[in-house]
Amino acid sequence: MSTLDDRRLHDTFVDGYDVIDLFAPADQLQSALDSRVLIEQAKGFLSHRLNISVDDAFAALRNYARTTNTRIAAVAAGVIEDGLVP
């Protein structure tokens, strides 16, 4: 099935049930995977740049996210895209 077919199916009803609900978990899983990849990249970047362990790099990301009330994925994106060093 092509992506276009998937989208058509996504926007239709089957036996009275909204098919969108069937696709939501897959979308959520993809979003979580994308966030996790970004966080892992940021951990590696900080670990190398600051000469610290990846565990310490994650702690720095987490602490900065908590302190600034920002999602950790957004902090990770700032590290990767803007060179942010928490």
KAUR-V827348 format. One record per backbone hydrogen bond with DSSP energy under -0.5 kcal/mol. NH is the residue of the N-H (numbers start at 1). CO is the residue of the C=O. If there is no record, write none. Layout:
{{NH CO} {NH CO}}
This chain:
{{6 2} {7 3} {8 4} {9 5} {10 6} {11 7} {12 9} {14 17} {17 14} {19 12} {21 18} {22 19} {23 19} {23 20} {24 20} {25 21} {27 23} {28 24} {29 25} {30 26} {31 27} {32 28} {33 29} {34 30} {35 31} {36 32} {37 33} {38 34} {39 35} {40 36} {41 37} {42 38} {43 39} {44 40} {45 41} {46 42} {47 43} {48 44} {49 45} {50 46} {51 47} {52 47} {57 53} {58 54} {59 55} {60 56} {61 57} {62 58} {63 59} {64 60} {65 61} {66 62} {67 63} {68 64} {69 65} {69 66} {70 65} {74 71} {75 71} {76 72} {77 73} {78 74} {79 75} {80 76} {81 77} {82 78} {83 79} {84 78} {86 84}}
